[in-house]
């Protein structure tokens, strides 16, 4: 399991509430669903993108 990159506490708390603990967990969600979480914004997506790309992980379509 690949750990999440360093993110803000609100984003980490939002992820915890929906069961996202590892980078691979993001595959279960679309980018729109992630952005809809309270505490998650475009900056979080920008921080996730390089790690996701490096591990060939993508958001659900």
N, CA, C and O atoms as a Tinker XYZ file with bonds, in Angstrom:
   244  protein
     1  N      0.837000   -1.173000    0.000000    73     2
     2  CA     0.000000    0.000000    0.000000    64     1     3
     3  C      0.890000    1.247000    0.000000    63     2     4     5
     4  O      1.880000    1.330000    0.726000    81     3
     5  N      0.506000    2.201000   -0.831000    73     3     6
     6  CA     1.287000    3.425000   -0.993000    64     5     7
     7  C      0.672000    4.516000   -0.121000    63     6     8     9
     8  O     -0.510000    4.824000   -0.268000    81     7
     9  N      1.458000    5.109000    0.788000    73     7    10
    10  CA     0.902000    6.155000    1.645000    64     9    11
    11  C      0.531000    7.405000    0.860000    63    10    12    13
    12  O      1.091000    7.679000   -0.202000    81    11
    13  N     -0.407000    8.145000    1.389000    73    11    14
    14  CA    -0.795000    9.423000    0.792000    64    13    15
    15  C      0.351000   10.418000    0.964000    63    14    16    17
    16  O      1.092000   10.336000    1.944000    81    15
    17  N      0.508000   11.356000    0.031000    73    15    18
    18  CA     1.509000   12.408000    0.221000    64    17    19
    19  C      1.080000   13.339000    1.358000    63    18    20    21
    20  O     -0.039000   13.240000    1.862000    81    19
    21  N      1.962000   14.225000    1.747000    73    19    22
    22  CA     1.649000   15.203000    2.796000    64    21    23
    23  C      0.513000   16.102000    2.320000    63    22    24    25
    24  O      0.634000   16.798000    1.312000    81    23
    25  N     -0.605000   16.074000    3.069000    73    23    26
    26  CA    -1.790000   16.869000    2.733000    64    25    27
    27  C     -2.229000   17.650000    3.961000    63    26    28    29
    28  O     -1.764000   17.394000    5.072000    81    27
    29  N     -3.120000   18.595000    3.753000    73    27    30
    30  CA    -3.646000   19.379000    4.867000    64    29    31
    31  C     -4.462000   18.484000    5.809000    63    30    32    33
    32  O     -4.981000   17.445000    5.401000    81    31
    33  N     -4.562000   18.901000    7.053000    73    31    34
    34  CA    -5.363000   18.134000    8.013000    64    33    35
    35  C     -6.831000   18.036000    7.598000    63    34    36    37
    36  O     -7.414000   16.960000    7.731000    81    35
    37  N     -7.463000   19.120000    7.097000    73    35    38
    38  CA    -8.861000   18.972000    6.656000    64    37    39
    39  C     -9.024000   17.930000    5.545000    63    38    40    41
    40  O     -9.988000   17.165000    5.547000    81    39
    41  N     -8.085000   17.901000    4.600000    73    39    42
    42  CA    -8.170000   16.915000    3.518000    64    41    43
    43  C     -7.998000   15.503000    4.071000    63    42    44    45
    44  O     -8.735000   14.592000    3.695000    81    43
    45  N     -7.032000   15.323000    4.957000    73    43    46
    46  CA    -6.806000   13.996000    5.542000    64    45    47
    47  C     -8.020000   13.535000    6.345000    63    46    48    49
    48  O     -8.380000   12.359000    6.305000    81    47
    49  N     -8.646000   14.448000    7.068000    73    47    50
    50  CA    -9.836000   14.093000    7.838000    64    49    51
    51  C    -10.989000   13.706000    6.914000    63    50    52    53
    52  O    -11.721000   12.756000    7.192000    81    51
    53  N    -11.147000   14.444000    5.816000    73    51    54
    54  CA   -12.198000   14.116000    4.847000    64    53    55
    55  C    -11.954000   12.741000    4.240000    63    54    56    57
    56  O    -12.886000   11.952000    4.084000    81    55
    57  N    -10.708000   12.456000    3.900000    73    55    58
    58  CA   -10.370000   11.156000    3.329000    64    57    59
    59  C    -10.639000   10.041000    4.330000    63    58    60    61
    60  O    -11.166000    8.990000    3.965000    81    59
    61  N    -10.284000   10.263000    5.580000    73    59    62
    62  CA   -10.506000    9.255000    6.618000    64    61    63
    63  C    -11.995000    8.913000    6.738000    63    62    64    65
    64  O    -12.361000    7.752000    6.917000    81    63
    65  N    -12.843000    9.932000    6.637000    73    63    66
    66  CA   -14.292000    9.713000    6.765000    64    65    67
    67  C    -14.860000    8.818000    5.671000    63    66    68    69
    68  O    -15.839000    8.109000    5.903000    81    67
    69  N    -14.260000    8.839000    4.483000    73    67    70
    70  CA   -14.771000    8.013000    3.381000    64    69    71
    71  C    -13.903000    6.779000    3.131000    63    70    72    73
    72  O    -14.105000    6.066000    2.148000    81    71
    73  N    -12.934000    6.526000    4.022000    73    71    74
    74  CA   -12.144000    5.300000    3.927000    64    73    75
    75  C    -10.922000    5.378000    3.034000    63    74    76    77
    76  O    -10.413000    4.345000    2.601000    81    75
    77  N    -10.440000    6.574000    2.750000    73    75    78
    78  CA    -9.219000    6.712000    1.947000    64    77    79
    79  C     -8.038000    6.806000    2.897000    63    78    80    81
    80  O     -7.860000    7.798000    3.605000    81    79
    81  N     -7.237000    5.752000    2.895000    73    79    82
    82  CA    -6.059000    5.730000    3.764000    64    81    83
    83  C     -4.771000    5.620000    2.956000    63    82    84    85
    84  O     -3.694000    5.991000    3.424000    81    83
    85  N     -4.897000    5.109000    1.745000    73    83    86
    86  CA    -3.736000    4.909000    0.881000    64    85    87
    87  C     -4.027000    5.473000   -0.504000    63    86    88    89
    88  O     -5.182000    5.673000   -0.878000    81    87
    89  N     -2.975000    5.724000   -1.248000    73    87    90
    90  CA    -3.102000    6.282000   -2.592000    64    89    91
    91  C     -4.009000    5.418000   -3.471000    63    90    92    93
    92  O     -4.801000    5.946000   -4.252000    81    91
    93  N     -3.898000    4.111000   -3.347000    73    91    94
    94  CA    -4.709000    3.201000   -4.158000    64    93    95
    95  C     -6.207000    3.378000   -3.907000    63    94    96    97
    96  O     -7.019000    3.119000   -4.796000    81    95
    97  N     -6.573000    3.815000   -2.709000    73    95    98
    98  CA    -7.993000    4.000000   -2.381000    64    97    99
    99  C     -8.644000    5.062000   -3.255000    63    98   100   101
   100  O     -9.861000    5.049000   -3.435000    81    99
   101  N     -7.853000    5.980000   -3.802000    73    99   102
   102  CA    -8.401000    7.057000   -4.633000    64   101   103
   103  C     -9.010000    6.536000   -5.934000    63   102   104   105
   104  O     -9.833000    7.222000   -6.540000    81   103
   105  N     -8.623000    5.338000   -6.374000    73   103   106
   106  CA    -9.155000    4.758000   -7.609000    64   105   107
   107  C    -10.646000    4.495000   -7.531000    63   106   108   109
   108  O    -11.309000    4.365000   -8.560000    81   107
   109  N    -11.179000    4.414000   -6.322000    73   107   110
   110  CA   -12.598000    4.127000   -6.123000    64   109   111
   111  C    -13.472000    5.358000   -6.315000    63   110   112   113
   112  O    -14.699000    5.250000   -6.332000    81   111
   113  N    -12.850000    6.535000   -6.462000    73   111   114
   114  CA   -13.574000    7.796000   -6.514000    64   113   115
   115  C    -13.219000    8.581000   -7.771000    63   114   116   117
   116  O    -12.101000    8.489000   -8.278000    81   115
   117  N    -14.177000    9.349000   -8.265000    73   115   118
   118  CA   -13.883000   10.265000   -9.370000    64   117   119
   119  C    -13.268000   11.532000   -8.772000    63   118   120   121
   120  O    -13.389000   11.789000   -7.574000    81   119
   121  N    -12.619000   12.305000   -9.611000    73   119   122
   122  CA   -12.049000   13.560000   -9.146000    64   121   123
   123  C    -13.153000   14.483000   -8.622000    63   122   124   125
   124  O    -12.957000   15.206000   -7.645000    81   123
   125  N    -14.300000   14.451000   -9.274000    73   123   126
   126  CA   -15.441000   15.270000   -8.848000    64   125   127
   127  C    -15.902000   14.868000   -7.446000    63   126   128   129
   128  O    -16.216000   15.728000   -6.623000    81   127
   129  N    -15.942000   13.564000   -7.175000    73   127   130
   130  CA   -16.346000   13.083000   -5.852000    64   129   131
   131  C    -15.351000   13.525000   -4.782000    63   130   132   133
   132  O    -15.747000   13.901000   -3.679000    81   131
   133  N    -14.071000   13.480000   -5.105000    73   131   134
   134  CA   -13.033000   13.900000   -4.153000    64   133   135
   135  C    -13.164000   15.395000   -3.867000    63   134   136   137
   136  O    -13.094000   15.818000   -2.713000    81   135
   137  N    -13.354000   16.190000   -4.919000    73   135   138
   138  CA   -13.483000   17.635000   -4.741000    64   137   139
   139  C    -14.746000   18.013000   -3.967000    63   138   140   141
   140  O    -14.807000   19.095000   -3.383000    81   139
   141  N    -15.740000   17.150000   -3.955000    73   139   142
   142  CA   -16.980000   17.425000   -3.233000    64   141   143
   143  C    -16.830000   17.236000   -1.723000    63   142   144   145
   144  O    -17.692000   17.670000   -0.958000    81   143
   145  N    -15.752000   16.597000   -1.291000    73   143   146
   146  CA   -15.538000   16.376000    0.133000    64   145   147
   147  C    -15.186000   17.687000    0.821000    63   146   148   149
   148  O    -14.381000   18.466000    0.311000    81   147
   149  N    -15.785000   17.926000    1.967000    73   147   150
   150  CA   -15.497000   19.133000    2.735000    64   149   151
   151  C    -14.047000   19.073000    3.221000    63   150   152   153
   152  O    -13.645000   18.119000    3.888000    81   151
   153  N    -13.273000   20.096000    2.880000    73   151   154
   154  CA   -11.858000   20.137000    3.275000    64   153   155
   155  C    -10.920000   19.789000    2.142000    63   154   156   157
   156  O     -9.701000   19.846000    2.305000    81   155
   157  N    -11.475000   19.427000    0.987000    73   155   158
   158  CA   -10.663000   19.062000   -0.175000    64   157   159
   159  C    -10.929000   20.074000   -1.284000    63   158   160   161
   160  O    -12.078000   20.354000   -1.623000    81   159
   161  N     -9.858000   20.613000   -1.837000    73   159   162
   162  CA    -9.985000   21.577000   -2.918000    64   161   163
   163  C     -8.986000   21.302000   -4.022000    63   162   164   165
   164  O     -8.305000   20.276000   -4.004000    81   163
   165  N     -8.892000   22.203000   -4.980000    73   163   166
   166  CA    -7.975000   22.020000   -6.115000    64   165   167
   167  C     -6.510000   21.829000   -5.699000    63   166   168   169
   168  O     -5.761000   21.112000   -6.363000    81   167
   169  N     -6.110000   22.472000   -4.604000    73   167   170
   170  CA    -4.725000   22.312000   -4.149000    64   169   171
   171  C     -4.444000   20.857000   -3.756000    63   170   172   173
   172  O     -3.358000   20.337000   -4.015000    81   171
   173  N     -5.416000   20.217000   -3.139000    73   171   174
   174  CA    -5.251000   18.806000   -2.769000    64   173   175
   175  C     -5.054000   17.950000   -4.019000    63   174   176   177
   176  O     -4.201000   17.061000   -4.037000    81   175
   177  N     -5.832000   18.213000   -5.051000    73   175   178
   178  CA    -5.707000   17.458000   -6.300000    64   177   179
   179  C     -4.317000   17.680000   -6.896000    63   178   180   181
   180  O     -3.680000   16.736000   -7.363000    81   179
   181  N     -3.848000   18.936000   -6.877000    73   179   182
   182  CA    -2.504000   19.229000   -7.402000    64   181   183
   183  C     -1.418000   18.505000   -6.609000    63   182   184   185
   184  O     -0.391000   18.124000   -7.171000    81   183
   185  N     -1.634000   18.314000   -5.328000    73   183   186
   186  CA    -0.650000   17.617000   -4.497000    64   185   187
   187  C     -0.705000   16.110000   -4.714000    63   186   188   189
   188  O      0.311000   15.426000   -4.587000    81   187
   189  N     -1.871000   15.594000   -5.038000    73   187   190
   190  CA    -2.032000   14.153000   -5.272000    64   189   191
   191  C     -1.539000   13.731000   -6.658000    63   190   192   193
   192  O     -1.015000   12.630000   -6.830000    81   191
   193  N     -1.710000   14.614000   -7.639000    73   191   194
   194  CA    -1.448000   14.262000   -9.038000    64   193   195
   195  C     -0.076000   13.654000   -9.298000    63   194   196   197
   196  O     -0.009000   12.610000   -9.947000    81   195
   197  N      1.034000   14.250000   -8.825000    73   195   198
   198  CA     2.346000   13.651000   -9.124000    64   197   199
   199  C      2.517000   12.246000   -8.528000    63   198   200   201
   200  O      3.083000   11.360000   -9.169000    81   199
   201  N      2.031000   12.053000   -7.314000    73   199   202
   202  CA     2.156000   10.737000   -6.676000    64   201   203
   203  C      1.299000    9.703000   -7.406000    63   202   204   205
   204  O      1.722000    8.564000   -7.604000    81   203
   205  N      0.094000   10.109000   -7.801000    73   203   206
   206  CA    -0.781000    9.185000   -8.523000    64   205   207
   207  C     -0.165000    8.815000   -9.868000    63   206   208   209
   208  O     -0.165000    7.645000  -10.252000    81   207
   209  N      0.354000    9.798000  -10.575000    73   207   210
   210  CA     0.963000    9.539000  -11.884000    64   209   211
   211  C      2.174000    8.616000  -11.762000    63   210   212   213
   212  O      2.361000    7.711000  -12.575000    81   211
   213  N      2.993000    8.854000  -10.739000    73   211   214
   214  CA     4.196000    8.047000  -10.537000    64   213   215
   215  C      3.878000    6.579000  -10.293000    63   214   216   217
   216  O      4.695000    5.705000  -10.583000    81   215
   217  N      2.693000    6.310000   -9.763000    73   215   218
   218  CA     2.299000    4.924000   -9.432000    64   217   219
   219  C      1.195000    4.405000  -10.357000    63   218   220   221
   220  O      0.561000    3.393000  -10.059000    81   219
   221  N      0.966000    5.090000  -11.469000    73   219   222
   222  CA    -0.068000    4.691000  -12.444000    64   221   223
   223  C     -1.431000    4.485000  -11.795000    63   222   224   225
   224  O     -2.127000    3.505000  -12.062000    81   223
   225  N     -1.790000    5.431000  -10.941000    73   223   226
   226  CA    -3.092000    5.408000  -10.290000    64   225   227
   227  C     -3.910000    6.563000  -10.854000    63   226   228   229
   228  O     -3.406000    7.677000  -10.994000    81   227
   229  N     -5.162000    6.295000  -11.175000    73   227   230
   230  CA    -6.028000    7.327000  -11.730000    64   229   231
   231  C     -7.361000    7.329000  -11.001000    63   230   232   233
   232  O     -7.784000    6.320000  -10.437000    81   231
   233  N     -8.015000    8.486000  -11.024000    73   231   234
   234  CA    -9.362000    8.570000  -10.478000    64   233   235
   235  C    -10.316000    7.760000  -11.339000    63   234   236   237
   236  O    -10.080000    7.557000  -12.530000    81   235
   237  N    -11.388000    7.304000  -10.726000    73   235   238
   238  CA   -12.445000    6.596000  -11.444000    64   237   239
   239  C    -13.041000    7.547000  -12.469000    63   238   240   241
   240  O    -13.182000    8.741000  -12.202000    81   239
   241  N    -13.391000    7.029000  -13.633000    73   239   242
   242  CA   -14.013000    7.853000  -14.690000    64   241   243
   243  C    -15.489000    7.985000  -14.467000    63   242   244
   244  O    -16.175000    8.640000  -15.251000    81   243
